Amino acid sequence: MTFTKLAKHACMYAALASGVALSGAAFAVEPGDGGGGSSCSVSRETGSGAVFYVPRGGNGTYNILGWGNGTGGTSSTYRSLLTAAAEECVLVAAATTSNSGSGREVESAVNQAKSRYSSIVGSDPKVCTSGHSQGGGGSFNAANRLDADCVIAVQPDTIYTTQIDRPVASDVDVVCIFTTGDVLNNCSKPLSTSIFQKCHFNSRQDGCIFHKYPDG
């Protein structure tokens, strides 16, 4: 992997980690409802149209992060990123589809996780939906389908590949994360005003994070 790609992946992980921290309703204080700040070991397991990154450690009870890939992405594209997220003692339920904008596949992945891992997520785990690009836009749709506690949208496309059906509920924490090629933008001057406005419109309360990485 080239330095530039490593930098981009590092920024994406930092962004996702920042999103988890800012999504206070579900994940910030006690990652995984039992991570207690500790690091978990992770196993990767396959389901129907989904891959699960299963944590072990902490106090043994975990929240769920549903993940949608960007357009053309696969379950392997984000493997390092999602493994790192699960190491924070959160069970990651990742849809394998490369077209995750509807939120249906992420909904299925999360529901599979609730059933398959009921012994470690409990009867009512907190759920956060997340994804990159098309999957980031789709995380809003998945949140509505799952009645999720929070949304972490990484570089969400809410215009070209994803149609958001309706805004999420007012009690859902929303963090939208954007990157730029050579400047670190602030929330008042986003890289794409139209996408930022879409992200803001589809949430009642939200945050905004910008990271930068080298061009290339």
ChimeraX commands (.cxc) that place a marker at each C-alpha (Angstrom):
marker #1 position 0.00,0.00,0.00 radius 0.5
marker #1 position 1.38,3.44,-0.89 radius 0.5
marker #1 position 2.02,6.16,1.66 radius 0.5
marker #1 position -0.89,8.18,0.30 radius 0.5
marker #1 position -3.28,5.26,0.69 radius 0.5
marker #1 position -1.99,4.61,4.18 radius 0.5
marker #1 position -2.53,8.26,5.04 radius 0.5
marker #1 position -6.07,8.16,3.72 radius 0.5
marker #1 position -6.86,5.00,5.70 radius 0.5
marker #1 position -5.31,6.54,8.80 radius 0.5
marker #1 position -7.47,9.63,8.39 radius 0.5
marker #1 position -10.57,7.51,7.88 radius 0.5
marker #1 position -9.82,5.58,11.06 radius 0.5
marker #1 position -9.19,8.81,12.97 radius 0.5
marker #1 position -12.47,10.16,11.59 radius 0.5
marker #1 position -14.43,7.05,12.54 radius 0.5
marker #1 position -12.86,7.02,16.00 radius 0.5
marker #1 position -13.72,10.70,16.40 radius 0.5
marker #1 position -17.28,9.97,15.35 radius 0.5
marker #1 position -17.59,7.22,17.93 radius 0.5
marker #1 position -16.30,9.60,20.58 radius 0.5
marker #1 position -18.73,12.38,19.61 radius 0.5
marker #1 position -21.74,10.07,19.44 radius 0.5
marker #1 position -22.30,10.34,23.14 radius 0.5
marker #1 position -25.71,8.71,23.30 radius 0.5
marker #1 position -24.35,5.37,22.28 radius 0.5
marker #1 position -20.60,4.95,22.39 radius 0.5
marker #1 position -18.49,7.71,23.92 radius 0.5
marker #1 position -18.29,7.02,27.63 radius 0.5
marker #1 position -18.20,3.25,27.57 radius 0.5
marker #1 position -17.34,1.93,24.12 radius 0.5
marker #1 position -19.28,-1.23,23.56 radius 0.5
marker #1 position -21.20,-0.83,26.84 radius 0.5
marker #1 position -18.38,-2.67,28.47 radius 0.5
marker #1 position -15.18,-1.78,26.76 radius 0.5
marker #1 position -14.40,0.44,29.70 radius 0.5
marker #1 position -11.62,2.03,27.66 radius 0.5
marker #1 position -9.85,-1.28,27.18 radius 0.5
marker #1 position -8.85,-2.85,23.88 radius 0.5
marker #1 position -10.57,-6.00,22.66 radius 0.5
marker #1 position -9.27,-8.83,20.49 radius 0.5
marker #1 position -11.24,-9.32,17.27 radius 0.5
marker #1 position -12.34,-12.27,15.14 radius 0.5
marker #1 position -13.78,-11.88,11.64 radius 0.5
marker #1 position -16.79,-14.06,10.82 radius 0.5
marker #1 position -19.03,-14.36,7.76 radius 0.5
marker #1 position -22.81,-14.20,7.62 radius 0.5
marker #1 position -25.40,-13.86,4.86 radius 0.5
marker #1 position -24.45,-10.74,2.91 radius 0.5
marker #1 position -22.50,-9.55,5.93 radius 0.5
marker #1 position -19.17,-9.82,7.70 radius 0.5
marker #1 position -18.89,-9.48,11.47 radius 0.5
marker #1 position -15.93,-8.15,13.42 radius 0.5
marker #1 position -16.52,-9.70,16.82 radius 0.5
marker #1 position -14.75,-8.29,19.90 radius 0.5
marker #1 position -13.61,-10.31,22.89 radius 0.5
marker #1 position -12.65,-8.69,26.16 radius 0.5
marker #1 position -13.91,-5.72,28.16 radius 0.5
marker #1 position -16.84,-6.84,30.26 radius 0.5
marker #1 position -18.17,-9.01,27.43 radius 0.5
marker #1 position -21.24,-6.97,26.43 radius 0.5
marker #1 position -21.06,-4.85,23.29 radius 0.5
marker #1 position -22.88,-2.25,21.24 radius 0.5
marker #1 position -23.25,-2.68,17.47 radius 0.5
marker #1 position -21.84,-0.54,14.65 radius 0.5
marker #1 position -23.53,-1.19,11.30 radius 0.5
marker #1 position -21.32,-0.43,8.27 radius 0.5
marker #1 position -22.06,0.28,4.59 radius 0.5
marker #1 position -19.32,0.25,1.92 radius 0.5
marker #1 position -18.66,3.00,-0.56 radius 0.5
marker #1 position -19.64,2.47,-4.21 radius 0.5
marker #1 position -17.66,-0.47,-5.57 radius 0.5
marker #1 position -16.22,-1.30,-2.15 radius 0.5
marker #1 position -16.19,-4.81,-0.72 radius 0.5
marker #1 position -15.96,-6.35,2.70 radius 0.5
marker #1 position -12.18,-6.45,2.26 radius 0.5
marker #1 position -11.78,-2.78,1.29 radius 0.5
marker #1 position -12.35,-1.54,4.83 radius 0.5
marker #1 position -11.08,-4.58,6.72 radius 0.5
marker #1 position -8.29,-2.79,8.62 radius 0.5
marker #1 position -10.57,0.12,9.47 radius 0.5
marker #1 position -13.37,-2.07,10.78 radius 0.5
marker #1 position -11.01,-4.34,12.68 radius 0.5
marker #1 position -9.62,-1.26,14.43 radius 0.5
marker #1 position -13.15,-0.10,15.26 radius 0.5
marker #1 position -14.00,-3.50,16.76 radius 0.5
marker #1 position -10.84,-3.33,18.86 radius 0.5
marker #1 position -12.61,-0.49,20.68 radius 0.5
marker #1 position -14.96,-3.19,22.00 radius 0.5
marker #1 position -17.80,-2.58,19.53 radius 0.5
marker #1 position -19.29,-5.39,17.43 radius 0.5
marker #1 position -19.13,-4.32,13.77 radius 0.5
marker #1 position -21.79,-5.67,11.40 radius 0.5
marker #1 position -20.63,-4.82,7.88 radius 0.5
marker #1 position -22.78,-5.32,4.79 radius 0.5
marker #1 position -20.83,-6.86,1.91 radius 0.5
marker #1 position -22.72,-5.10,-0.89 radius 0.5
marker #1 position -21.01,-2.41,-2.98 radius 0.5
marker #1 position -24.34,-0.54,-3.24 radius 0.5
marker #1 position -25.38,0.28,0.31 radius 0.5
marker #1 position -27.33,3.50,-0.18 radius 0.5
marker #1 position -30.76,2.10,0.64 radius 0.5
marker #1 position -29.71,1.00,4.11 radius 0.5
marker #1 position -31.44,-2.36,3.68 radius 0.5
marker #1 position -28.26,-4.43,3.64 radius 0.5
marker #1 position -26.89,-2.68,6.72 radius 0.5
marker #1 position -30.23,-3.25,8.44 radius 0.5
marker #1 position -29.94,-6.95,7.61 radius 0.5
marker #1 position -26.36,-7.13,8.87 radius 0.5
marker #1 position -27.26,-5.50,12.19 radius 0.5
marker #1 position -30.31,-7.71,12.68 radius 0.5
marker #1 position -28.20,-10.79,11.97 radius 0.5
marker #1 position -25.70,-9.60,14.57 radius 0.5
marker #1 position -28.44,-9.12,17.17 radius 0.5
marker #1 position -29.63,-12.68,16.66 radius 0.5
marker #1 position -26.32,-14.43,16.06 radius 0.5
marker #1 position -24.46,-12.74,18.90 radius 0.5
marker #1 position -27.31,-12.28,21.36 radius 0.5
marker #1 position -25.18,-13.69,24.17 radius 0.5
marker #1 position -22.69,-10.81,23.89 radius 0.5
marker #1 position -24.85,-7.89,22.72 radius 0.5
marker #1 position -27.80,-8.47,25.02 radius 0.5
marker #1 position -31.49,-7.99,24.33 radius 0.5
marker #1 position -31.34,-4.25,23.59 radius 0.5
marker #1 position -27.89,-3.18,22.36 radius 0.5
marker #1 position -27.26,0.39,21.31 radius 0.5
marker #1 position -26.83,0.66,17.55 radius 0.5
marker #1 position -24.93,3.18,15.47 radius 0.5
marker #1 position -24.99,3.14,11.67 radius 0.5
marker #1 position -21.98,4.22,9.67 radius 0.5
marker #1 position -20.45,4.00,6.22 radius 0.5
marker #1 position -18.26,5.67,3.63 radius 0.5
marker #1 position -19.41,7.66,0.58 radius 0.5
marker #1 position -22.58,5.92,-0.69 radius 0.5
marker #1 position -22.56,3.93,2.53 radius 0.5
marker #1 position -22.26,7.16,4.50 radius 0.5
marker #1 position -25.40,8.49,2.87 radius 0.5
marker #1 position -27.04,5.11,3.34 radius 0.5
marker #1 position -26.27,5.23,7.06 radius 0.5
marker #1 position -29.15,7.71,7.43 radius 0.5
marker #1 position -31.56,5.28,5.76 radius 0.5
marker #1 position -30.21,2.39,7.83 radius 0.5
marker #1 position -30.64,4.43,11.01 radius 0.5
marker #1 position -34.31,5.00,10.23 radius 0.5
marker #1 position -34.85,1.32,9.47 radius 0.5
marker #1 position -33.17,0.23,12.69 radius 0.5
marker #1 position -34.27,3.05,15.00 radius 0.5
marker #1 position -30.55,3.56,15.66 radius 0.5
marker #1 position -29.05,5.67,18.42 radius 0.5
marker #1 position -26.52,7.47,16.24 radius 0.5
marker #1 position -25.14,7.98,12.74 radius 0.5
marker #1 position -21.46,8.36,11.83 radius 0.5
marker #1 position -21.34,9.30,8.14 radius 0.5
marker #1 position -17.80,9.27,6.68 radius 0.5
marker #1 position -17.54,11.45,3.55 radius 0.5
marker #1 position -21.24,10.79,2.90 radius 0.5
marker #1 position -22.66,11.08,-0.60 radius 0.5
marker #1 position -26.19,12.34,-0.15 radius 0.5
marker #1 position -26.64,13.62,-3.71 radius 0.5
marker #1 position -25.32,11.36,-6.46 radius 0.5
marker #1 position -25.55,7.73,-5.31 radius 0.5
marker #1 position -27.88,7.95,-2.32 radius 0.5
marker #1 position -31.39,9.26,-1.83 radius 0.5
marker #1 position -32.15,9.79,1.85 radius 0.5
marker #1 position -35.74,8.82,2.46 radius 0.5
marker #1 position -36.38,11.08,5.45 radius 0.5
marker #1 position -34.49,12.89,8.23 radius 0.5
marker #1 position -33.53,10.82,11.24 radius 0.5
marker #1 position -35.34,11.34,14.54 radius 0.5
marker #1 position -34.45,14.29,16.76 radius 0.5
marker #1 position -32.91,12.09,19.46 radius 0.5
marker #1 position -30.38,10.48,17.08 radius 0.5
marker #1 position -26.80,11.75,17.39 radius 0.5
marker #1 position -25.34,12.52,13.95 radius 0.5
marker #1 position -21.68,13.07,13.09 radius 0.5
marker #1 position -20.76,13.88,9.47 radius 0.5
marker #1 position -17.07,13.57,8.61 radius 0.5
marker #1 position -15.42,15.12,5.56 radius 0.5
marker #1 position -11.87,15.19,4.19 radius 0.5
marker #1 position -10.15,17.52,1.76 radius 0.5
marker #1 position -7.06,17.08,-0.37 radius 0.5
marker #1 position -4.84,19.89,0.83 radius 0.5
marker #1 position -6.69,22.09,3.30 radius 0.5
marker #1 position -8.30,21.50,6.66 radius 0.5
marker #1 position -11.74,23.01,6.29 radius 0.5
marker #1 position -13.95,24.11,9.13 radius 0.5
marker #1 position -17.66,23.53,9.46 radius 0.5
marker #1 position -18.57,26.98,8.19 radius 0.5
marker #1 position -16.63,26.41,4.94 radius 0.5
marker #1 position -17.11,22.78,3.94 radius 0.5
marker #1 position -15.52,21.29,0.83 radius 0.5
marker #1 position -18.94,20.59,-0.67 radius 0.5
marker #1 position -21.59,22.99,0.56 radius 0.5
marker #1 position -24.42,21.04,-1.07 radius 0.5
marker #1 position -23.42,17.73,0.54 radius 0.5
marker #1 position -22.90,19.39,3.93 radius 0.5
marker #1 position -26.33,21.02,3.72 radius 0.5
marker #1 position -27.89,17.66,2.85 radius 0.5
marker #1 position -26.17,16.05,5.81 radius 0.5
marker #1 position -27.32,18.85,8.11 radius 0.5
marker #1 position -30.87,18.84,6.72 radius 0.5
marker #1 position -31.30,15.13,7.36 radius 0.5
marker #1 position -30.40,15.41,11.04 radius 0.5
marker #1 position -31.85,17.38,13.91 radius 0.5
marker #1 position -28.56,17.61,15.80 radius 0.5
marker #1 position -25.19,17.00,14.25 radius 0.5
marker #1 position -21.46,17.49,14.36 radius 0.5
marker #1 position -18.92,18.09,11.64 radius 0.5
marker #1 position -15.31,16.89,11.47 radius 0.5
marker #1 position -12.74,17.60,8.78 radius 0.5
marker #1 position -9.47,15.71,8.31 radius 0.5
marker #1 position -6.85,16.22,5.63 radius 0.5
marker #1 position -4.56,13.86,3.76 radius 0.5
marker #1 position -1.97,14.26,0.97 radius 0.5
marker #1 position -3.25,14.50,-2.58 radius 0.5
marker #1 position -2.73,11.51,-4.84 radius 0.5
marker link #1:1,2 radius 0.2
marker link #1:2,3 radius 0.2
marker link #1:3,4 radius 0.2
marker link #1:4,5 radius 0.2
marker link #1:5,6 radius 0.2
marker link #1:6,7 radius 0.2
marker link #1:7,8 radius 0.2
marker link #1:8,9 radius 0.2
marker link #1:9,10 radius 0.2
marker link #1:10,11 radius 0.2
marker link #1:11,12 radius 0.2
marker link #1:12,13 radius 0.2
marker link #1:13,14 radius 0.2
marker link #1:14,15 radius 0.2
marker link #1:15,16 radius 0.2
marker link #1:16,17 radius 0.2
marker link #1:17,18 radius 0.2
marker link #1:18,19 radius 0.2
marker link #1:19,20 radius 0.2
marker link #1:20,21 radius 0.2
marker link #1:21,22 radius 0.2
marker link #1:22,23 radius 0.2
marker link #1:23,24 radius 0.2
marker link #1:24,25 radius 0.2
marker link #1:25,26 radius 0.2
marker link #1:26,27 radius 0.2
marker link #1:27,28 radius 0.2
marker link #1:28,29 radius 0.2
marker link #1:29,30 radius 0.2
marker link #1:30,31 radius 0.2
marker link #1:31,32 radius 0.2
marker link #1:32,33 radius 0.2
marker link #1:33,34 radius 0.2
marker link #1:34,35 radius 0.2
marker link #1:35,36 radius 0.2
marker link #1:36,37 radius 0.2
marker link #1:37,38 radius 0.2
marker link #1:38,39 radius 0.2
marker link #1:39,40 radius 0.2
marker link #1:40,41 radius 0.2
marker link #1:41,42 radius 0.2
marker link #1:42,43 radius 0.2
marker link #1:43,44 radius 0.2
marker link #1:44,45 radius 0.2
marker link #1:45,46 radius 0.2
marker link #1:46,47 radius 0.2
marker link #1:47,48 radius 0.2
marker link #1:48,49 radius 0.2
marker link #1:49,50 radius 0.2
marker link #1:50,51 radius 0.2
marker link #1:51,52 radius 0.2
marker link #1:52,53 radius 0.2
marker link #1:53,54 radius 0.2
marker link #1:54,55 radius 0.2
marker link #1:55,56 radius 0.2
marker link #1:56,57 radius 0.2
marker link #1:57,58 radius 0.2
marker link #1:58,59 radius 0.2
marker link #1:59,60 radius 0.2
marker link #1:60,61 radius 0.2
marker link #1:61,62 radius 0.2
marker link #1:62,63 radius 0.2
marker link #1:63,64 radius 0.2
marker link #1:64,65 radius 0.2
marker link #1:65,66 radius 0.2
marker link #1:66,67 radius 0.2
marker link #1:67,68 radius 0.2
marker link #1:68,69 radius 0.2
marker link #1:69,70 radius 0.2
marker link #1:70,71 radius 0.2
marker link #1:71,72 radius 0.2
marker link #1:72,73 radius 0.2
marker link #1:73,74 radius 0.2
marker link #1:74,75 radius 0.2
marker link #1:75,76 radius 0.2
marker link #1:76,77 radius 0.2
marker link #1:77,78 radius 0.2
marker link #1:78,79 radius 0.2
marker link #1:79,80 radius 0.2
marker link #1:80,81 radius 0.2
marker link #1:81,82 radius 0.2
marker link #1:82,83 radius 0.2
marker link #1:83,84 radius 0.2
marker link #1:84,85 radius 0.2
marker link #1:85,86 radius 0.2
marker link #1:86,87 radius 0.2
marker link #1:87,88 radius 0.2
marker link #1:88,89 radius 0.2
marker link #1:89,90 radius 0.2
marker link #1:90,91 radius 0.2
marker link #1:91,92 radius 0.2
marker link #1:92,93 radius 0.2
marker link #1:93,94 radius 0.2
marker link #1:94,95 radius 0.2
marker link #1:95,96 radius 0.2
marker link #1:96,97 radius 0.2
marker link #1:97,98 radius 0.2
marker link #1:98,99 radius 0.2
marker link #1:99,100 radius 0.2
marker link #1:100,101 radius 0.2
marker link #1:101,102 radius 0.2
marker link #1:102,103 radius 0.2
marker link #1:103,104 radius 0.2
marker link #1:104,105 radius 0.2
marker link #1:105,106 radius 0.2
marker link #1:106,107 radius 0.2
marker link #1:107,108 radius 0.2
marker link #1:108,109 radius 0.2
marker link #1:109,110 radius 0.2
marker link #1:110,111 radius 0.2
marker link #1:111,112 radius 0.2
marker link #1:112,113 radius 0.2
marker link #1:113,114 radius 0.2
marker link #1:114,115 radius 0.2
marker link #1:115,116 radius 0.2
marker link #1:116,117 radius 0.2
marker link #1:117,118 radius 0.2
marker link #1:118,119 radius 0.2
marker link #1:119,120 radius 0.2
marker link #1:120,121 radius 0.2
marker link #1:121,122 radius 0.2
marker link #1:122,123 radius 0.2
marker link #1:123,124 radius 0.2
marker link #1:124,125 radius 0.2
marker link #1:125,126 radius 0.2
marker link #1:126,127 radius 0.2
marker link #1:127,128 radius 0.2
marker link #1:128,129 radius 0.2
marker link #1:129,130 radius 0.2
marker link #1:130,131 radius 0.2
marker link #1:131,132 radius 0.2
marker link #1:132,133 radius 0.2
marker link #1:133,134 radius 0.2
marker link #1:134,135 radius 0.2
marker link #1:135,136 radius 0.2
marker link #1:136,137 radius 0.2
marker link #1:137,138 radius 0.2
marker link #1:138,139 radius 0.2
marker link #1:139,140 radius 0.2
marker link #1:140,141 radius 0.2
marker link #1:141,142 radius 0.2
marker link #1:142,143 radius 0.2
marker link #1:143,144 radius 0.2
marker link #1:144,145 radius 0.2
marker link #1:145,146 radius 0.2
marker link #1:146,147 radius 0.2
marker link #1:147,148 radius 0.2
marker link #1:148,149 radius 0.2
marker link #1:149,150 radius 0.2
marker link #1:150,151 radius 0.2
marker link #1:151,152 radius 0.2
marker link #1:152,153 radius 0.2
marker link #1:153,154 radius 0.2
marker link #1:154,155 radius 0.2
marker link #1:155,156 radius 0.2
marker link #1:156,157 radius 0.2
marker link #1:157,158 radius 0.2
marker link #1:158,159 radius 0.2
marker link #1:159,160 radius 0.2
marker link #1:160,161 radius 0.2
marker link #1:161,162 radius 0.2
marker link #1:162,163 radius 0.2
marker link #1:163,164 radius 0.2
marker link #1:164,165 radius 0.2
marker link #1:165,166 radius 0.2
marker link #1:166,167 radius 0.2
marker link #1:167,168 radius 0.2
marker link #1:168,169 radius 0.2
marker link #1:169,170 radius 0.2
marker link #1:170,171 radius 0.2
marker link #1:171,172 radius 0.2
marker link #1:172,173 radius 0.2
marker link #1:173,174 radius 0.2
marker link #1:174,175 radius 0.2
marker link #1:175,176 radius 0.2
marker link #1:176,177 radius 0.2
marker link #1:177,178 radius 0.2
marker link #1:178,179 radius 0.2
marker link #1:179,180 radius 0.2
marker link #1:180,181 radius 0.2
marker link #1:181,182 radius 0.2
marker link #1:182,183 radius 0.2
marker link #1:183,184 radius 0.2
marker link #1:184,185 radius 0.2
marker link #1:185,186 radius 0.2
marker link #1:186,187 radius 0.2
marker link #1:187,188 radius 0.2
marker link #1:188,189 radius 0.2
marker link #1:189,190 radius 0.2
marker link #1:190,191 radius 0.2
marker link #1:191,192 radius 0.2
marker link #1:192,193 radius 0.2
marker link #1:193,194 radius 0.2
marker link #1:194,195 radius 0.2
marker link #1:195,196 radius 0.2
marker link #1:196,197 radius 0.2
marker link #1:197,198 radius 0.2
marker link #1:198,199 radius 0.2
marker link #1:199,200 radius 0.2
marker link #1:200,201 radius 0.2
marker link #1:201,202 radius 0.2
marker link #1:202,203 radius 0.2
marker link #1:203,204 radius 0.2
marker link #1:204,205 radius 0.2
marker link #1:205,206 radius 0.2
marker link #1:206,207 radius 0.2
marker link #1:207,208 radius 0.2
marker link #1:208,209 radius 0.2
marker link #1:209,210 radius 0.2
marker link #1:210,211 radius 0.2
marker link #1:211,212 radius 0.2
marker link #1:212,213 radius 0.2
marker link #1:213,214 radius 0.2
marker link #1:214,215 radius 0.2
marker link #1:215,216 radius 0.2
view
